[in-house]
Amino acid sequence: AQKITQTQPGMFVQEKEAVTLDCTYDTSDPSYGLFWYKQPSSGEMIFLIYQGSYDQQNATEGRYSLNFQKARKSANLVISASQLGDSAMYFCAMRERGDMRFGAGTRLTVKP
Amino acid sequence: EAGVAQSPRYKIIEKRQSVAFWCNPISGHATLYWYQQILGQGPKLLIQFQNNGVVDDSQLPKDRFSAERLKGVDSTLKIQPAKLEDSAVYLCASSLVTSGTDTQYFGPGTRLTVL
């Protein structure tokens, strides 16, 4: 069964605007971690942000924030003030009991 | 702090040939992972090591894939013999420990093309 779902294969955003990348997950384990990674065309997976299932507040890292809605099982990534360098693939991942699963990814294109 | 190192970055082989990839994790990271990422998909875990022991290899095609981490530091992943469907990027990642909250850090990957 698919545990991580990213429903947006591709997204476009104008430079300097904010964009939200969607991610929903499925688990019955009360303890899990949610991650977002960026993968530029060079291929390396770059860690962006982490949210623990017991964290009360939404995680933030610079221009990245994670909109964590536990009851809805969603963990959307918000990128504020988009830059041309943000153009890349973005993967949502969930880790439970050591097992890490990735979504299919969303390709973000930032337009000048 | 140095990141995860992988080599080679690119490899082109013909089907039925053998190939090996090398990974050196971040210093002090006990857990090492090998992922396969087929074009257009997210990474899929092949094998996970905790120090030099295998934690999870349930998705490793053991008839042709093998991996080792003999001294609990660097690791090699081998494919023998390669098939066309093995064309993918092979990513190595490491983390301090194995837990739901521990972040995995990835290397640059090895792009394998099987002709």
Interface residues (C-beta under 8 A of the other chain):
Chain A: I4 D29 S31 Y32 G33 F35 Y37 S42 G43 E44 M45 I46 F47 Y50 G52 S53 F91 A93 R95 E96 R97 G98 D99 M100 F102 G103 A104 G105
Chain B: Y33 G40 Q41 G42 P43 K44 L45 Q48 V55 D56 V89 L91 A93 T98 S99 G100 T101 D102 T103 Q104 Y105 F106 G107 P108 G109 R111
